[in-house]
Amino acid sequence: MDLTPYQLGPDDPALSALLVLMHDCFGYMEGRIAPPSSLGRVTEASLRDTAAQAEIWCIGAPPLACMILTAKPGRLYLGKVCVAPTHQRLGLARHLINHADARARALRLPMLELQTRVELEDNHATFHALGFTEYARTAHAGFDRPTSITMRKPVS
């Protein structure tokens, strides 16, 4: 398998397979996190819009791993980082994070940032193993407790 990340554009036919991958990756969160994942609002049309405004990177054809990169002031935000359940623990997430690091350097952004839900302790451990540390805890609207953990990693 070629582990080189490739970018999807707004008209890429692989966007439909990407949506399936995201549902496969994040489906286990249903009923486990509160509030529910924003994935319920993601459609093929919204992925086209995202690809026009941000960078969607994948590994594998059809996609087996993906992330959405969005440049923000002083950092590169990684959203919807996921690896197909059948291909986890093979280093695909590390390849994506390494690619995000290279993109941040190219964009002259000194920091990678992502968010993970408080309940998803396995994700915390995975991102920690990939060099991220907790930066902040935030609450979604209507919650009086933290619901998300913001994690950051300096660009190498």
C-alpha positions, 0 to 999 in steps of 0.5 A: 500500500502506498502511504503517501498522503494525497489531497482531495479536491472539491470535485474528487469522486473519492469524496463519497468513499471518504464520507463512508470512511468517516462514518466507519471511523466515528460510528462507535462514538454514537451514544458515547459522547455528548453532545453528539459528533458533528459528523451527523451534519457532514454530507458529500456536499459539505465535504465538497465545500470543505475541500474548496476551503481547506485541505483534505488529505487521505491515504489509500484508495479508496481512502483508509485514513484521512484528515482535514487541515485548516490554517488558523492564526499561529497553527494548523488545525487537524480535523476529522483525523481517522483511520479505518478500523481495519487498518488501525495500528499500522502507522497510518495516523503517524503518516498523516501527522507527519504530513500535517507537520510538513504542511505546517512548515510549508505554511510557516505555522509553528503549531499543530492543533486538534480536538478530541472528546473528553470521553475518548481516552484511547484517542488521548493516548494515541495523540499523546503518543504522536507528540501532542499534549493537552493545551485546554479543555472547553465545553460545547454550548449548553454544557457546564463541564468540559466536553473537548480537549484541545491538544497541540504539538509544536512543528518539528 
